[in-house]
Amino acid sequence: MIRALSSFMEFCYLARRSVIDEDDLVAIDNAVANFHRDREIFDDVRPDGYSLPRQHSLVHYTLMIREFGAPNGLCSSITESKHIKVVKEPWRPSSHFDALGQMILTNQRLDKLAAVRVDFKARGMLKAPLFGELVEPEPPPPESLNEDDDEGGAVDDDVLGEVLLAQKPSKL
């Protein structure tokens, strides 16, 4: 079990480097192979099954690094946060019947509101809050944070990225 975790941590440290050369790619492949070999010990601990999320993607890292460069600390939670903002949040106020068009319209309106806010700030029209003093929300108490969740789900901070949905539903 310790060897499996050690191999996984070795992979993490190697993959998060800003510059990755050919020797690092070989070391990444070795760490992944060692992890997949040693992780079978978890079958003895949980014979009814276990969940180690995102472990399949590890085998594709070296190819993706060769194709696109070093991930440089990229977090896979970014796509989850965008999915929540672009799909789940617009779904809730929809009628849930043929909701795609309603969701696209909601996203278009939110994009236009964001664009006009940027424009207003650039023109100096939003230097002060419209309705008095802004009050920052208090952070949640430390005991409510789940320290075991290292991939945390949605990212609350601003994330550079863009999600574009189809303008029309596909005819499958």
Secondary structure as a PSIPRED ss2 file (coil, helix, strand):
# PSIPRED VFORMAT (PSIPRED V4.0)

   1 M C   1.000  0.000  0.000
   2 I H   0.000  1.000  0.000
   3 R H   0.000  1.000  0.000
   4 A H   0.000  1.000  0.000
   5 L H   0.000  1.000  0.000
   6 S H   0.000  1.000  0.000
   7 S H   0.000  1.000  0.000
   8 F H   0.000  1.000  0.000
   9 M H   0.000  1.000  0.000
  10 E H   0.000  1.000  0.000
  11 F H   0.000  1.000  0.000
  12 C H   0.000  1.000  0.000
  13 Y H   0.000  1.000  0.000
  14 L H   0.000  1.000  0.000
  15 A H   0.000  1.000  0.000
  16 R C   1.000  0.000  0.000
  17 R C   1.000  0.000  0.000
  18 S C   1.000  0.000  0.000
  19 V C   1.000  0.000  0.000
  20 I C   1.000  0.000  0.000
  21 D C   1.000  0.000  0.000
  22 E H   0.000  1.000  0.000
  23 D H   0.000  1.000  0.000
  24 D H   0.000  1.000  0.000
  25 L H   0.000  1.000  0.000
  26 V H   0.000  1.000  0.000
  27 A H   0.000  1.000  0.000
  28 I H   0.000  1.000  0.000
  29 D H   0.000  1.000  0.000
  30 N H   0.000  1.000  0.000
  31 A H   0.000  1.000  0.000
  32 V H   0.000  1.000  0.000
  33 A H   0.000  1.000  0.000
  34 N H   0.000  1.000  0.000
  35 F H   0.000  1.000  0.000
  36 H H   0.000  1.000  0.000
  37 R H   0.000  1.000  0.000
  38 D H   0.000  1.000  0.000
  39 R C   1.000  0.000  0.000
  40 E C   1.000  0.000  0.000
  41 I H   0.000  1.000  0.000
  42 F H   0.000  1.000  0.000
  43 D H   0.000  1.000  0.000
  44 D H   0.000  1.000  0.000
  45 V H   0.000  1.000  0.000
  46 R C   1.000  0.000  0.000
  47 P C   1.000  0.000  0.000
  48 D C   1.000  0.000  0.000
  49 G C   1.000  0.000  0.000
  50 Y C   1.000  0.000  0.000
  51 S C   1.000  0.000  0.000
  52 L C   1.000  0.000  0.000
  53 P C   1.000  0.000  0.000
  54 R C   1.000  0.000  0.000
  55 Q C   1.000  0.000  0.000
  56 H H   0.000  1.000  0.000
  57 S H   0.000  1.000  0.000
  58 L H   0.000  1.000  0.000
  59 V H   0.000  1.000  0.000
  60 H H   0.000  1.000  0.000
  61 Y H   0.000  1.000  0.000
  62 T H   0.000  1.000  0.000
  63 L H   0.000  1.000  0.000
  64 M H   0.000  1.000  0.000
  65 I H   0.000  1.000  0.000
  66 R H   0.000  1.000  0.000
  67 E H   0.000  1.000  0.000
  68 F H   0.000  1.000  0.000
  69 G C   1.000  0.000  0.000
  70 A C   1.000  0.000  0.000
  71 P C   1.000  0.000  0.000
  72 N C   1.000  0.000  0.000
  73 G C   1.000  0.000  0.000
  74 L C   1.000  0.000  0.000
  75 C C   1.000  0.000  0.000
  76 S C   1.000  0.000  0.000
  77 S H   0.000  1.000  0.000
  78 I H   0.000  1.000  0.000
  79 T H   0.000  1.000  0.000
  80 E H   0.000  1.000  0.000
  81 S H   0.000  1.000  0.000
  82 K H   0.000  1.000  0.000
  83 H H   0.000  1.000  0.000
  84 I H   0.000  1.000  0.000
  85 K H   0.000  1.000  0.000
  86 V H   0.000  1.000  0.000
  87 V H   0.000  1.000  0.000
  88 K H   0.000  1.000  0.000
  89 E H   0.000  1.000  0.000
  90 P H   0.000  1.000  0.000
  91 W H   0.000  1.000  0.000
  92 R C   1.000  0.000  0.000
  93 P C   1.000  0.000  0.000
  94 S C   1.000  0.000  0.000
  95 S C   1.000  0.000  0.000
  96 H C   1.000  0.000  0.000
  97 F C   1.000  0.000  0.000
  98 D C   1.000  0.000  0.000
  99 A H   0.000  1.000  0.000
 100 L H   0.000  1.000  0.000
 101 G H   0.000  1.000  0.000
 102 Q H   0.000  1.000  0.000
 103 M H   0.000  1.000  0.000
 104 I H   0.000  1.000  0.000
 105 L H   0.000  1.000  0.000
 106 T H   0.000  1.000  0.000
 107 N H   0.000  1.000  0.000
 108 Q H   0.000  1.000  0.000
 109 R H   0.000  1.000  0.000
 110 L H   0.000  1.000  0.000
 111 D H   0.000  1.000  0.000
 112 K H   0.000  1.000  0.000
 113 L H   0.000  1.000  0.000
 114 A H   0.000  1.000  0.000
 115 A H   0.000  1.000  0.000
 116 V H   0.000  1.000  0.000
 117 R H   0.000  1.000  0.000
 118 V H   0.000  1.000  0.000
 119 D H   0.000  1.000  0.000
 120 F H   0.000  1.000  0.000
 121 K H   0.000  1.000  0.000
 122 A H   0.000  1.000  0.000
 123 R C   1.000  0.000  0.000
 124 G C   1.000  0.000  0.000
 125 M C   1.000  0.000  0.000
 126 L C   1.000  0.000  0.000
 127 K C   1.000  0.000  0.000
 128 A C   1.000  0.000  0.000
 129 P C   1.000  0.000  0.000
 130 L C   1.000  0.000  0.000
 131 F C   1.000  0.000  0.000
 132 G C   1.000  0.000  0.000
 133 E C   1.000  0.000  0.000
 134 L C   1.000  0.000  0.000
 135 V C   1.000  0.000  0.000
 136 E C   1.000  0.000  0.000
 137 P C   1.000  0.000  0.000
 138 E C   1.000  0.000  0.000
 139 P C   1.000  0.000  0.000
 140 P C   1.000  0.000  0.000
 141 P C   1.000  0.000  0.000
 142 P H   0.000  1.000  0.000
 143 E H   0.000  1.000  0.000
 144 S H   0.000  1.000  0.000
 145 L C   1.000  0.000  0.000
 146 N C   1.000  0.000  0.000
 147 E C   1.000  0.000  0.000
 148 D C   1.000  0.000  0.000
 149 D C   1.000  0.000  0.000
 150 D C   1.000  0.000  0.000
 151 E C   1.000  0.000  0.000
 152 G C   1.000  0.000  0.000
 153 G C   1.000  0.000  0.000
 154 A C   1.000  0.000  0.000
 155 V C   1.000  0.000  0.000
 156 D C   1.000  0.000  0.000
 157 D C   1.000  0.000  0.000
 158 D C   1.000  0.000  0.000
 159 V C   1.000  0.000  0.000
 160 L C   1.000  0.000  0.000
 161 G C   1.000  0.000  0.000
 162 E C   1.000  0.000  0.000
 163 V C   1.000  0.000  0.000
 164 L C   1.000  0.000  0.000
 165 L C   1.000  0.000  0.000
 166 A C   1.000  0.000  0.000
 167 Q C   1.000  0.000  0.000
 168 K C   1.000  0.000  0.000
 169 P C   1.000  0.000  0.000
 170 S C   1.000  0.000  0.000
 171 K C   1.000  0.000  0.000
 172 L C   1.000  0.000  0.000
